[in-house]
C-alpha cells in the first residue's frame, strides 16, 4: 500500500479531532484502547447515517417492524446462539513482554516485533479467546447472576420473535430491524473506528418460508437492496465490491454469506454483511428456552420455523468509510484546500449562513432572518441543521465549512440589502462546496435550492 494511502487514515483522524467529529474516549484520563467518543459533528453524521438506514430498511416498508432490544442479556442466550462456544479469536502471547495479540493479524504481530528492535520475539501457541464481555447483576453475592453485554444485536430480535408475532400479527415474509450498541473484548482493537470494543450496529432480520426458492429469492433481493443503500451513502461504485464467503470462513450460523467491502488504506474491509442464517437462531432459542418459536400460517394451517435472511452493518464502520471516501484534497482559487465530499443526505450541516461582515449590524440582522427561516424549514423536514457562522473572515469560513463537509454556504452581502441591484428581488450568494462556484439566488427560492 503506497504512502499516499497510508497517510489518508492519519489525515482523517486529524480532521475528526480538529473539527469535532470524533475524539479518543476519556482522553484526559489517558483513554481506553478501542473506545471513541463522538463530538458535535460526528454525532450529526452518525445520526444521519442511522436515520437513512431506518428510513430505507424500516419506516418506508410495510413488511418490516422496528424494535430496540436491551444490551444486557442472560448468559444462556449466548449459549443458545453459539457465541459462548464459537465466538472466539485466536490469541498468542509475546514471551518477552507478555502482551497478547490476535494470531490472525500479521500486521499487528509485525508491529509488535518491530517494537522489540533487536530482540527476537517468540510467541506462545494460539489459544481460543472468547470475545463476549461478561458482568454480573444483583445486589448481593448470593443473588448475582451472570449476564453478558451483547456481542451482537441480532439475538435481541430472535428472542423477541414470539412477542412480535403475538403483538403485531405479521404475515410471512416480514422483517424486524433495529439499531443498537454491541460490545466485544477485542484482543487487538485497531484502525480507528474499524475494530472497536464498543460499537453500534444496524440490522434487519427478514423471516421467510423455509424453502430453497424463497430463501434464495429473498437473499438476492436483500443483497441488491443493501448494495444500493450503501452506494446511497455517497460511495463510488469502484470503491465497493461484493464478495462471497468461502465455506471455511462462514460464521457457524450461516448457510450462505456475502460482504459488501470497501477499499480502505488497509485493503478491502467488510462494510456490510448479508447472511442466510436459515433456522439456526430460532431453533436454538426454542431448544434452550423451551418456548415454541414457530410461525403458524393461518391460511394454509401450516406451522414451521422460518428461515432468516440478515442484513447487518456497523454504524461506526459506515462513519469511517464515509469519511475516508469523502476526504478530498484539491486546489481552489490557486490555493490548496481540504474538504469532505459528503452526500447531502448525510452531511452533518446542511448549509451555513454568513453575514459578509460581522461588524455591520444591517448585514447580521438580515443574515439572522435568512438563517432562522432556513433552520425552521430544515427542522420541519428532519434535515441536518443549518448553522450561522460569523467567525473569521469569509475565506476562513469557507475553508472551515469545506472541512466539515457543508454542501452550501449562503452569504448575505450589501447587494442583498439593495434589491435594485437584482431586479427588485432580494438575493444572496450561494457557494457550492465541491466546485467552489458561486451564484446569486433569490431569498424566496432558497428553500427550494438548499432544503
Secondary structure, DSSP 8 states (H G I E B T S, - for coil): --HHHHHHHHHHHHHHHHTTSEEETTGGGT--TT-EEE-HHHHHHHHHHHHHHHIIIIIT-SSEEE----SEEEHHHHHHHTHHHH-EEEEEEBTTT--EEETT-HHHHHHHHHHTTTS---B---EEEE--EEEEE-SSTTT-EEEEE-S-SHHHHHTTHHHHHHHH---SSEEEEEEEEEE---SS-BTTTTB-SEEEEEEEEEEE-S-HHHHHHHHHHHHHHHHHHHHTTT--GGGEEEEE--TTTS-TT-SEEEEEEEEETTEEEEEEEEEEEETHHHHHHHHHHT----EEETTTTEEE--EEEEEEEEHHHHHHHHHHHHEEEEEETTEEEEEE---TTT-SEEEEEEES-TT-HHHHHHHHHHHHHHHHHHHHTT--EEEE--SS-HHHHHHHHHHHT-SEEEEE-TTTT-GGGGTT--EEEEEETTT--EEEEEGGGHHHHH-
